[in-house]
């Protein structure tokens, strides 16, 4: 008996599916979740530096205060906001709300815009204070 599955792919992948906004946001939700692990290590490093003494704390603050450090912290803030909004979207779906195809697509398109906007607002408030 011949194996009829030999020539078929094991699982359809990105080469088969056309990317749609909800698929892209699902992938971004996973990526931002992973980025939050790294960002949390940076927060932990800052806390350890604060507990270790003034010299070490000043060194870490100098790194975080550089243009590169601020860029990393901005990215961490965006990942946090984006992941939070994506989690709220999933929570809404778990409640059985907003499952219509048109609405999910609109939410997926709005999510990057809203997350970047909220991140900018957070940073403007932080620098104003």
N, CA, C and O atoms as a GROMACS GRO file, in nm:
protein
  516
    1UNK      N    1   0.085  -0.117   0.000
    1UNK     CA    2   0.000   0.000   0.000
    1UNK      C    3   0.090   0.124   0.000
    1UNK      O    4   0.183   0.133   0.080
    2UNK      N    5   0.062   0.217  -0.088
    2UNK     CA    6   0.142   0.339  -0.102
    2UNK      C    7   0.103   0.441   0.005
    2UNK      O    8  -0.013   0.450   0.045
    3UNK      N    9   0.203   0.517   0.049
    3UNK     CA   10   0.179   0.623   0.146
    3UNK      C   11   0.133   0.747   0.071
    3UNK      O   12   0.211   0.807  -0.003
    4UNK      N   13   0.007   0.787   0.090
    4UNK     CA   14  -0.048   0.899   0.014
    4UNK      C   15  -0.005   1.034   0.072
    4UNK      O   16  -0.027   1.137   0.008
    5UNK      N   17   0.054   1.037   0.189
    5UNK     CA   18   0.093   1.164   0.251
    5UNK      C   19   0.237   1.202   0.223
    5UNK      O   20   0.283   1.305   0.272
    6UNK      N   21   0.311   1.122   0.144
    6UNK     CA   22   0.452   1.150   0.117
    6UNK      C   23   0.476   1.285   0.052
    6UNK      O   24   0.572   1.353   0.086
    7UNK      N   25   0.392   1.325  -0.040
    7UNK     CA   26   0.416   1.447  -0.116
    7UNK      C   27   0.348   1.570  -0.057
    7UNK      O   28   0.360   1.679  -0.111
    8UNK      N   29   0.276   1.553   0.052
    8UNK     CA   30   0.207   1.667   0.113
    8UNK      C   31   0.293   1.723   0.225
    8UNK      O   32   0.366   1.650   0.292
    9UNK      N   33   0.283   1.855   0.245
    9UNK     CA   34   0.357   1.912   0.358
    9UNK      C   35   0.297   1.864   0.489
    9UNK      O   36   0.178   1.835   0.497
   10UNK      N   37   0.381   1.856   0.592
   10UNK     CA   38   0.333   1.812   0.722
   10UNK      C   39   0.234   1.912   0.781
   10UNK      O   40   0.136   1.874   0.846
   11UNK      N   41   0.259   2.039   0.759
   11UNK     CA   42   0.172   2.142   0.813
   11UNK      C   43   0.183   2.264   0.724
   11UNK      O   44   0.293   2.305   0.688
   12UNK      N   45   0.070   2.323   0.688
   12UNK     CA   46   0.080   2.448   0.610
   12UNK      C   47   0.152   2.554   0.692
   12UNK      O   48   0.137   2.560   0.814
   13UNK      N   49   0.229   2.636   0.625
   13UNK     CA   50   0.309   2.735   0.696
   13UNK      C   51   0.296   2.868   0.626
   13UNK      O   52   0.208   2.885   0.542
   14UNK      N   53   0.381   2.962   0.658
   14UNK     CA   54   0.371   3.097   0.603
   14UNK      C   55   0.386   3.101   0.451
   14UNK      O   56   0.341   3.196   0.388
   15UNK      N   57   0.447   2.999   0.393
   15UNK     CA   58   0.458   2.996   0.247
   15UNK      C   59   0.323   2.965   0.183
   15UNK      O   60   0.302   2.994   0.065
   16UNK      N   61   0.232   2.906   0.259
   16UNK     CA   62   0.101   2.868   0.207
   16UNK      C   63  -0.002   2.977   0.234
   16UNK      O   64  -0.076   3.016   0.144
   17UNK      N   65  -0.005   3.026   0.356
   17UNK     CA   66  -0.107   3.123   0.395
   17UNK      C   67  -0.066   3.264   0.356
   17UNK      O   68   0.051   3.301   0.365
   18UNK      N   69  -0.162   3.344   0.312
   18UNK     CA   70  -0.140   3.486   0.288
   18UNK      C   71  -0.150   3.556   0.424
   18UNK      O   72  -0.248   3.539   0.495
   19UNK      N   73  -0.048   3.635   0.460
   19UNK     CA   74  -0.055   3.703   0.590
   19UNK      C   75  -0.175   3.798   0.598
   19UNK      O   76  -0.200   3.877   0.507
   20UNK      N   77  -0.249   3.787   0.706
   20UNK     CA   78  -0.362   3.875   0.732
   20UNK      C   79  -0.336   3.946   0.864
   20UNK      O   80  -0.256   3.899   0.945
   21UNK      N   81  -0.403   4.059   0.887
   21UNK     CA   82  -0.372   4.137   1.008
   21UNK      C   83  -0.382   4.057   1.138
   21UNK      O   84  -0.298   4.074   1.226
   22UNK      N   85  -0.481   3.971   1.152
   22UNK     CA   86  -0.493   3.896   1.277
   22UNK      C   87  -0.378   3.798   1.294
   22UNK      O   88  -0.333   3.774   1.406
   23UNK      N   89  -0.330   3.741   1.185
   23UNK     CA   90  -0.216   3.649   1.192
   23UNK      C   91  -0.089   3.725   1.234
   23UNK      O   92  -0.012   3.678   1.317
   24UNK      N   93  -0.070   3.842   1.175
   24UNK     CA   94   0.048   3.921   1.206
   24UNK      C   95   0.046   3.965   1.352
   24UNK      O   96   0.148   3.962   1.420
   25UNK      N   97  -0.072   4.005   1.401
   25UNK     CA   98  -0.081   4.047   1.542
   25UNK      C   99  -0.062   3.929   1.637
   25UNK      O  100  -0.011   3.947   1.747
   26UNK      N  101  -0.102   3.812   1.597
   26UNK     CA  102  -0.077   3.693   1.679
   26UNK      C  103   0.073   3.667   1.691
   26UNK      O  104   0.123   3.637   1.799
   27UNK      N  105   0.143   3.680   1.579
   27UNK     CA  106   0.288   3.662   1.580
   27UNK      C  107   0.355   3.771   1.663
   27UNK      O  108   0.447   3.744   1.740
   28UNK      N  109   0.308   3.896   1.647
   28UNK     CA  110   0.364   4.006   1.725
   28UNK      C  111   0.339   3.989   1.874
   28UNK      O  112   0.423   4.027   1.956
   29UNK      N  113   0.224   3.933   1.910
   29UNK     CA  114   0.194   3.909   2.052
   29UNK      C  115   0.295   3.811   2.111
   29UNK      O  116   0.340   3.829   2.224
   30UNK      N  117   0.330   3.710   2.036
   30UNK     CA  118   0.430   3.614   2.082
   30UNK      C  119   0.569   3.678   2.092
   30UNK      O  120   0.642   3.654   2.187
   31UNK      N  121   0.604   3.760   1.992
   31UNK     CA  122   0.735   3.826   1.992
   31UNK      C  123   0.746   3.923   2.109
   31UNK      O  124   0.848   3.926   2.178
   32UNK      N  125   0.641   4.003   2.132
   32UNK     CA  126   0.647   4.098   2.243
   32UNK      C  127   0.650   4.025   2.377
   32UNK      O  128   0.713   4.072   2.472
   33UNK      N  129   0.584   3.912   2.386
   33UNK     CA  130   0.591   3.832   2.508
   33UNK      C  131   0.734   3.787   2.536
   33UNK      O  132   0.779   3.791   2.650
   34UNK      N  133   0.804   3.745   2.432
   34UNK     CA  134   0.944   3.706   2.447
   34UNK      C  135   1.032   3.825   2.482
   34UNK      O  136   1.124   3.813   2.563
   35UNK      N  137   1.005   3.940   2.421
   35UNK     CA  138   1.083   4.061   2.449
   35UNK      C  139   1.064   4.106   2.594
   35UNK      O  140   1.155   4.164   2.654
   36UNK      N  141   0.948   4.078   2.650
   36UNK     CA  142   0.924   4.117   2.789
   36UNK      C  143   1.012   4.039   2.886
   36UNK      O  144   1.046   4.089   2.993
   37UNK      N  145   1.050   3.917   2.850
   37UNK     CA  146   1.144   3.843   2.934
   37UNK      C  147   1.277   3.917   2.943
   37UNK      O  148   1.332   3.934   3.052
   38UNK      N  149   1.328   3.961   2.830
   38UNK     CA  150   1.456   4.033   2.828
   38UNK      C  151   1.443   4.166   2.901
   38UNK      O  152   1.530   4.204   2.979
   39UNK      N  153   1.333   4.238   2.875
   39UNK     CA  154   1.312   4.366   2.941
   39UNK      C  155   1.300   4.353   3.091
   39UNK      O  156   1.344   4.441   3.165
   40UNK      N  157   1.240   4.245   3.137
   40UNK     CA  158   1.228   4.223   3.281
   40UNK      C  159   1.366   4.198   3.342
   40UNK      O  160   1.389   4.235   3.457
   41UNK      N  161   1.455   4.136   3.269
   41UNK     CA  162   1.593   4.121   3.318
   41UNK      C  163   1.660   4.257   3.332
   41UNK      O  164   1.738   4.278   3.424
   42UNK      N  165   1.630   4.350   3.241
   42UNK     CA  166   1.685   4.485   3.252
   42UNK      C  167   1.632   4.556   3.376
   42UNK      O  168   1.707   4.626   3.444
   43UNK      N  169   1.503   4.540   3.404
   43UNK     CA  170   1.445   4.599   3.525
   43UNK      C  171   1.510   4.537   3.650
   43UNK      O  172   1.542   4.608   3.745
   44UNK      N  173   1.528   4.406   3.648
   44UNK     CA  174   1.592   4.338   3.761
   44UNK      C  175   1.736   4.387   3.779
   44UNK      O  176   1.780   4.406   3.892
   45UNK      N  177   1.807   4.408   3.669
   45UNK     CA  178   1.944   4.460   3.676
   45UNK      C  179   1.945   4.597   3.743
   45UNK      O  180   2.031   4.625   3.827
   46UNK      N  181   1.848   4.682   3.705
   46UNK     CA  182   1.839   4.816   3.765
   46UNK      C  183   1.812   4.806   3.915
   46UNK      O  184   1.870   4.882   3.994
   47UNK      N  185   1.724   4.714   3.955
   47UNK     CA  186   1.693   4.698   4.097
   47UNK      C  187   1.813   4.644   4.175
   47UNK      O  188   1.840   4.688   4.287
   48UNK      N  189   1.885   4.550   4.116
   48UNK     CA  190   2.006   4.497   4.180
   48UNK      C  191   2.109   4.608   4.195
   48UNK      O  192   2.177   4.618   4.297
   49UNK      N  193   2.121   4.693   4.091
   49UNK     CA  194   2.216   4.804   4.098
   49UNK      C  195   2.176   4.901   4.209
   49UNK      O  196   2.263   4.954   4.279
   50UNK      N  197   2.047   4.925   4.225
   50UNK     CA  198   2.000   5.015   4.331
   50UNK      C  199   2.033   4.959   4.468
   50UNK      O  200   2.061   5.034   4.561
   51UNK      N  201   2.030   4.827   4.481
   51UNK     CA  202   2.059   4.765   4.610
   51UNK      C  203   2.209   4.746   4.634
   51UNK      O  204   2.252   4.720   4.746
   52UNK      N  205   2.290   4.760   4.527
   52UNK     CA  206   2.432   4.731   4.538
   52UNK      C  207   2.518   4.850   4.579
   52UNK      O  208   2.631   4.833   4.625
   53UNK      N  209   2.467   4.966   4.562
   53UNK     CA  210   2.546   5.082   4.600
   53UNK      C  211   2.537   5.194   4.497
   53UNK      O  212   2.494   5.174   4.384
   54UNK      N  213   2.579   5.312   4.541
   54UNK     CA  214   2.562   5.431   4.458
   54UNK      C  215   2.644   5.427   4.330
   54UNK      O  216   2.595   5.468   4.224
   55UNK      N  217   2.767   5.379   4.336
   55UNK     CA  218   2.853   5.377   4.217
   55UNK      C  219   2.796   5.286   4.108
   55UNK      O  220   2.789   5.324   3.991
   56UNK      N  221   2.757   5.165   4.148
   56UNK     CA  222   2.702   5.070   4.050
   56UNK      C  223   2.569   5.121   3.996
   56UNK      O  224   2.541   5.107   3.877
   57UNK      N  225   2.486   5.180   4.082
   57UNK     CA  226   2.358   5.235   4.040
   57UNK      C  227   2.379   5.349   3.939
   57UNK      O  228   2.307   5.357   3.840
   58UNK      N  229   2.475   5.434   3.965
   58UNK     CA  230   2.504   5.544   3.873
   58UNK      C  231   2.552   5.493   3.737
   58UNK      O  232   2.520   5.551   3.634
   59UNK      N  233   2.630   5.384   3.738
   59UNK     CA  234   2.676   5.326   3.612
   59UNK      C  235   2.558   5.273   3.531
   59UNK      O  236   2.548   5.298   3.411
   60UNK      N  237   2.469   5.199   3.597
   60UNK     CA  238   2.353   5.144   3.526
   60UNK      C  239   2.262   5.257   3.477
   60UNK      O  240   2.211   5.250   3.366
   61UNK      N  241   2.242   5.359   3.558
   61UNK     CA  242   2.162   5.473   3.516
   61UNK      C  243   2.225   5.544   3.396
   61UNK      O  244   2.153   5.592   3.308
   62UNK      N  245   2.359   5.551   3.392
   62UNK     CA  246   2.426   5.612   3.277
   62UNK      C  247   2.402   5.531   3.150
   62UNK      O  248   2.382   5.588   3.043
   63UNK      N  249   2.402   5.399   3.163
   63UNK     CA  250   2.374   5.313   3.047
   63UNK      C  251   2.231   5.333   3.001
   63UNK      O  252   2.205   5.350   2.882
   64UNK      N  253   2.137   5.329   3.095
   64UNK     CA  254   1.995   5.345   3.060
   64UNK      C  255   1.965   5.486   3.011
   64UNK      O  256   1.870   5.506   2.936
   65UNK      N  257   2.044   5.584   3.054
   65UNK     CA  258   2.022   5.722   3.013
   65UNK      C  259   2.085   5.759   2.880
   65UNK      O  260   2.059   5.868   2.828
   66UNK      N  261   2.168   5.670   2.824
   66UNK     CA  262   2.228   5.697   2.693
   66UNK      C  263   2.120   5.684   2.585
   66UNK      O  264   2.011   5.632   2.610
   67UNK      N  265   2.152   5.732   2.466
   67UNK     CA  266   2.052   5.724   2.357
   67UNK      C  267   2.016   5.578   2.328
   67UNK      O  268   1.900   5.548   2.300
   68UNK      N  269   2.114   5.489   2.335
   68UNK     CA  270   2.087   5.348   2.309
   68UNK      C  271   2.002   5.287   2.420
   68UNK      O  272   1.910   5.210   2.394
   69UNK      N  273   2.034   5.322   2.544
   69UNK     CA  274   1.956   5.273   2.657
   69UNK      C  275   1.813   5.321   2.653
   69UNK      O  276   1.720   5.245   2.680
   70UNK      N  277   1.794   5.448   2.618
   70UNK     CA  278   1.658   5.503   2.606
   70UNK      C  279   1.582   5.435   2.492
   70UNK      O  280   1.462   5.412   2.504
   71UNK      N  281   1.652   5.404   2.384
   71UNK     CA  282   1.588   5.333   2.272
   71UNK      C  283   1.542   5.194   2.317
   71UNK      O  284   1.431   5.152   2.283
   72UNK      N  285   1.625   5.124   2.391
   72UNK     CA  286   1.589   4.992   2.444
   72UNK      C  287   1.472   5.004   2.540
   72UNK      O  288   1.379   4.923   2.534
   73UNK      N  289   1.474   5.103   2.629
   73UNK     CA  290   1.364   5.122   2.724
   73UNK      C  291   1.235   5.161   2.652
   73UNK      O  292   1.126   5.120   2.694
   74UNK      N  293   1.246   5.241   2.546
   74UNK     CA  294   1.127   5.275   2.467
   74UNK      C  295   1.069   5.148   2.403
   74UNK      O  296   0.947   5.128   2.404
   75UNK      N  297   1.156   5.064   2.349
   75UNK     CA  298   1.110   4.937   2.290
   75UNK      C  299   1.046   4.847   2.394
   75UNK      O  300   0.946   4.780   2.366
   76UNK      N  301   1.104   4.844   2.513
   76UNK     CA  302   1.045   4.764   2.621
   76UNK      C  303   0.907   4.818   2.659
   76UNK      O  304   0.813   4.741   2.680
   77UNK      N  305   0.895   4.950   2.666
   77UNK     CA  306   0.765   5.009   2.698
   77UNK      C  307   0.663   4.976   2.590
   77UNK      O  308   0.549   4.941   2.621
   78UNK      N  309   0.705   4.986   2.463
   78UNK     CA  310   0.613   4.952   2.354
   78UNK      C  311   0.573   4.804   2.361
   78UNK      O  312   0.455   4.772   2.345
   79UNK      N  313   0.668   4.716   2.385
   79UNK     CA  314   0.636   4.573   2.394
   79UNK      C  315   0.538   4.547   2.507
   79UNK      O  316   0.445   4.467   2.493
   80UNK      N  317   0.557   4.615   2.619
   80UNK     CA  318   0.467   4.598   2.733
   80UNK      C  319   0.326   4.646   2.699
   80UNK      O  320   0.229   4.576   2.727
   81UNK      N  321   0.315   4.763   2.638
   81UNK     CA  322   0.183   4.817   2.602
   81UNK      C  323   0.118   4.730   2.495
   81UNK      O  324   0.000   4.698   2.504
   82UNK      N  325   0.195   4.692   2.393
   82UNK     CA  326   0.141   4.611   2.284
   82UNK      C  327   0.091   4.476   2.336
   82UNK      O  328  -0.016   4.430   2.299
   83UNK      N  329   0.171   4.414   2.421
   83UNK     CA  330   0.134   4.284   2.475
   83UNK      C  331   0.012   4.296   2.566
   83UNK      O  332  -0.075   4.209   2.566
   84UNK      N  333   0.007   4.403   2.644
   84UNK     CA  334  -0.109   4.428   2.730
   84UNK      C  335  -0.236   4.443   2.648
   84UNK      O  336  -0.338   4.381   2.679
   85UNK      N  337  -0.231   4.524   2.544
   85UNK     CA  338  -0.350   4.544   2.460
   85UNK      C  339  -0.389   4.414   2.388
   85UNK      O  340  -0.508   4.384   2.375
   86UNK      N  341  -0.289   4.339   2.342
   86UNK     CA  342  -0.319   4.210   2.280
   86UNK      C  343  -0.381   4.113   2.379
   86UNK      O  344  -0.472   4.037   2.343
   87UNK      N  345  -0.334   4.115   2.502
   87UNK     CA  346  -0.392   4.030   2.606
   87UNK      C  347  -0.535   4.070   2.638
   87UNK      O  348  -0.620   3.984   2.661
   88UNK      N  349  -0.562   4.202   2.638
   88UNK     CA  350  -0.699   4.248   2.660
   88UNK      C  351  -0.791   4.204   2.546
   88UNK      O  352  -0.908   4.171   2.568
   89UNK      N  353  -0.737   4.206   2.424
   89UNK     CA  354  -0.813   4.159   2.308
   89UNK      C  355  -0.847   4.011   2.323
   89UNK      O  356  -0.959   3.969   2.296
   90UNK      N  357  -0.749   3.933   2.366
   90UNK     CA  358  -0.773   3.790   2.386
   90UNK      C  359  -0.872   3.766   2.501
   90UNK      O  360  -0.956   3.676   2.493
   91UNK      N  361  -0.863   3.846   2.605
   91UNK     CA  362  -0.958   3.835   2.716
   91UNK      C  363  -1.100   3.863   2.668
   91UNK      O  364  -1.194   3.794   2.707
   92UNK      N  365  -1.114   3.965   2.583
   92UNK     CA  366  -1.245   3.997   2.528
   92UNK      C  367  -1.298   3.879   2.444
   92UNK      O  368  -1.416   3.845   2.452
   93UNK      N  369  -1.210   3.818   2.367
   93UNK     CA  370  -1.251   3.702   2.288
   93UNK      C  371  -1.292   3.586   2.378
   93UNK      O  372  -1.387   3.515   2.349
   94UNK      N  373  -1.219   3.567   2.489
   94UNK     CA  374  -1.254   3.461   2.584
   94UNK      C  375  -1.393   3.482   2.643
   94UNK      O  376  -1.460   3.386   2.682
   95UNK      N  377  -1.436   3.607   2.648
   95UNK     CA  378  -1.570   3.639   2.699
   95UNK      C  379  -1.675   3.622   2.590
   95UNK      O  380  -1.794   3.642   2.615
   96UNK      N  381  -1.632   3.587   2.468
   96UNK     CA  382  -1.725   3.566   2.358
   96UNK      C  383  -1.764   3.694   2.285
   96UNK      O  384  -1.864   3.696   2.214
   97UNK      N  385  -1.687   3.799   2.302
   97UNK     CA  386  -1.717   3.928   2.240
   97UNK      C  387  -1.616   3.959   2.129
   97UNK      O  388  -1.500   3.918   2.135
   98UNK      N  389  -1.662   4.031   2.028
   98UNK     CA  390  -1.573   4.080   1.922
   98UNK      C  391  -1.514   3.973   1.834
   98UNK      O  392  -1.400   3.987   1.789
   99UNK      N  393  -1.587   3.867   1.809
   99UNK     CA  394  -1.534   3.757   1.729
   99UNK      C  395  -1.568   3.766   1.581
   99UNK      O  396  -1.529   3.680   1.502
  100UNK      N  397  -1.641   3.870   1.542
  100UNK     CA  398  -1.677   3.886   1.401
  100UNK      C  399  -1.552   3.918   1.319
  100UNK      O  400  -1.466   3.992   1.365
  101UNK      N  401  -1.543   3.862   1.200
  101UNK     CA  402  -1.422   3.874   1.119
  101UNK      C  403  -1.386   4.020   1.091
  101UNK      O  404  -1.269   4.057   1.102
  102UNK      N  405  -1.483   4.102   1.056
  102UNK     CA  406  -1.454   4.242   1.026
  102UNK      C  407  -1.402   4.316   1.149
  102UNK      O  408  -1.310   4.397   1.139
  103UNK      N  409  -1.461   4.287   1.265
  103UNK     CA  410  -1.420   4.354   1.388
  103UNK      C  411  -1.280   4.310   1.430
  103UNK      O  412  -1.200   4.394   1.472
  104UNK      N  413  -1.250   4.181   1.420
  104UNK     CA  414  -1.116   4.135   1.459
  104UNK      C  415  -1.010   4.194   1.368
  104UNK      O  416  -0.900   4.226   1.413
  105UNK      N  417  -1.042   4.210   1.239
  105UNK     CA  418  -0.947   4.270   1.146
  105UNK      C  419  -0.925   4.417   1.179
  105UNK      O  420  -0.811   4.465   1.176
  106UNK      N  421  -1.032   4.489   1.212
  106UNK     CA  422  -1.018   4.630   1.250
  106UNK      C  423  -0.934   4.643   1.377
  106UNK      O  424  -0.850   4.732   1.387
  107UNK      N  425  -0.957   4.556   1.474
  107UNK     CA  426  -0.879   4.560   1.598
  107UNK      C  427  -0.732   4.530   1.570
  107UNK      O  428  -0.644   4.595   1.626
  108UNK      N  429  -0.706   4.433   1.483
  108UNK     CA  430  -0.568   4.396   1.451
  108UNK      C  431  -0.497   4.511   1.381
  108UNK      O  432  -0.377   4.532   1.402
  109UNK      N  433  -0.567   4.586   1.298
  109UNK     CA  434  -0.506   4.700   1.230
  109UNK      C  435  -0.485   4.816   1.325
  109UNK      O  436  -0.389   4.892   1.311
  110UNK      N  437  -0.574   4.831   1.422
  110UNK     CA  438  -0.565   4.944   1.516
  110UNK      C  439  -0.460   4.920   1.625
  110UNK      O  440  -0.404   5.015   1.679
  111UNK      N  441  -0.434   4.794   1.658
  111UNK     CA  442  -0.346   4.762   1.770
  111UNK      C  443  -0.206   4.824   1.759
  111UNK      O  444  -0.160   4.882   1.857
  112UNK      N  445  -0.138   4.816   1.646
  112UNK     CA  446  -0.004   4.878   1.640
  112UNK      C  447  -0.011   5.030   1.654
  112UNK      O  448   0.075   5.090   1.718
  113UNK      N  449  -0.111   5.091   1.595
  113UNK     CA  450  -0.124   5.237   1.602
  113UNK      C  451  -0.151   5.280   1.745
  113UNK      O  452  -0.088   5.374   1.795
  114UNK      N  453  -0.243   5.213   1.812
  114UNK     CA  454  -0.278   5.248   1.950
  114UNK      C  455  -0.161   5.220   2.043
  114UNK      O  456  -0.134   5.300   2.133
  115UNK      N  457  -0.092   5.110   2.023
  115UNK     CA  458   0.019   5.077   2.114
  115UNK      C  459   0.134   5.176   2.099
  115UNK      O  460   0.194   5.216   2.199
  116UNK      N  461   0.165   5.217   1.978
  116UNK     CA  462   0.270   5.318   1.959
  116UNK      C  463   0.225   5.451   2.017
  116UNK      O  464   0.303   5.520   2.082
  117UNK      N  465   0.099   5.488   1.993
  117UNK     CA  466   0.047   5.613   2.047
  117UNK      C  467   0.051   5.617   2.199
  117UNK      O  468   0.093   5.716   2.258
  118UNK      N  469   0.007   5.510   2.262
  118UNK     CA  470   0.010   5.504   2.409
  118UNK      C  471   0.153   5.507   2.462
  118UNK      O  472   0.180   5.568   2.566
  119UNK      N  473   0.243   5.441   2.393
  119UNK     CA  474   0.384   5.442   2.435
  119UNK      C  475   0.440   5.583   2.430
  119UNK      O  476   0.511   5.626   2.521
  120UNK      N  477   0.409   5.655   2.323
  120UNK     CA  478   0.457   5.794   2.311
  120UNK      C  479   0.397   5.879   2.422
  120UNK      O  480   0.468   5.961   2.482
  121UNK      N  481   0.269   5.862   2.451
  121UNK     CA  482   0.204   5.938   2.559
  121UNK      C  483   0.271   5.908   2.693
  121UNK      O  484   0.297   5.999   2.771
  122UNK      N  485   0.298   5.780   2.719
  122UNK     CA  486   0.364   5.742   2.845
  122UNK      C  487   0.500   5.810   2.856
  122UNK      O  488   0.534   5.861   2.962
  123UNK      N  489   0.578   5.811   2.748
  123UNK     CA  490   0.711   5.872   2.752
  123UNK      C  491   0.702   6.024   2.763
  123UNK      O  492   0.786   6.085   2.829
  124UNK      N  493   0.604   6.084   2.699
  124UNK     CA  494   0.588   6.230   2.713
  124UNK      C  495   0.553   6.267   2.856
  124UNK      O  496   0.604   6.365   2.910
  125UNK      N  497   0.467   6.189   2.918
  125UNK     CA  498   0.431   6.215   3.058
  125UNK      C  499   0.552   6.194   3.148
  125UNK      O  500   0.577   6.273   3.240
  126UNK      N  501   0.628   6.087   3.122
  126UNK     CA  502   0.746   6.058   3.204
  126UNK      C  503   0.849   6.171   3.194
  126UNK      O  504   0.908   6.208   3.296
  127UNK      N  505   0.872   6.225   3.076
  127UNK     CA  506   0.969   6.332   3.060
  127UNK      C  507   0.916   6.464   3.111
  127UNK      O  508   0.994   6.552   3.150
  128UNK      N  509   0.784   6.482   3.110
  128UNK     CA  510   0.725   6.605   3.163
  128UNK      C  511   0.736   6.610   3.314
  128UNK      O  512   0.746   6.718   3.372
  129UNK      N  513   0.734   6.494   3.378
  129UNK     CA  514   0.745   6.490   3.523
  129UNK      C  515   0.890   6.498   3.560
  129UNK      O  516   0.924   6.496   3.679
   0.00000   0.00000   0.00000
